[in-house]
Amino acid sequence: MKKFLVILCIFSLALSGCSIPFFNREDPGKIPAQTESAGFPFTYTETIGVKDVKTALIDAGLQVTEGGVADTDDYVLNNLHPTVYTLKPLQYVLFVYEFDSLAQRIEAGWHSGSEHIITDEIPLPENWLARACTARNILIIYKFNLEKLVNAGGSPQEEDEFKNNLNALNQALFRLNQGQEMVFADRGKLWDARLTVKYFQHWYKDDTDTSHVEQNSKGTWQVKYLGSKPDSCKSIRYEYITFSGSGSGDGHLQKVGEDYYLRLGTVFNTGIPGKDTVYTLRIKCNDQEESLDLKAIKP
């Protein structure tokens, strides 16, 4: 049971670029109708096809074979038959649904965001789970056998292979979404902090010629302790402030090699940062407190 929970946790962390299927039909980022006139501040996102998905998976180093289910009629969603792929050695099945436009995918209720387990949308055998991802006008649902994933984590080498392949799938999704990356950093006397933010932004029009934007970002912290007495830094409280919210919690130092790091949570956002964005991080270790203002740096 413990191994099962560890593998499922690794799976959840590795594929955080996927999507939640919301069914409330809310309009994301609705703005007045625009046209491609002079001074238009953005360009509309181009659609992609099933072949683009397969190419991205292969380029990321995944072994892709077509097929994996006996009858795709059981997996029809929004009147679309999926193209089915099986990924090896992960041994799970991808269902790729190609909508005519990004607007159609969103209007059908499949919004981008953090990954989410789904249970009722497709048939699932016992001991299988399914998750959903989006890439522009594409919806991807992949189901996987939990027992096989648990068995794949038997040795450190197999666990590394498992995580590497999950990262490859995440890399393919990042590429399909035309993802971009920014790094924010600041250094104080006690802490050296970096926040790597991966994000995408898709502009599209609906049937009424109204423009919308779908965008998401995910920030990953790396906070290194610079002090000389890590053993004395036992009680740690942190708080961070982003351009759209804040977070806080208690933490502890973790030794990696010869250095010590503070483990923080991941920052998910439906907005994206700009070149002038500042992330503020405050850390209190015992009676010592330090505040850092992380600003964008060049790659």
Summary of the structure (lengths in Angstrom):
residues: 299
radius of gyration: 21.3
end to end distance: 41.8
largest distance: 63.6
contacts: 876
relative contact order: 0.16
helix: 21%
strand: 39%
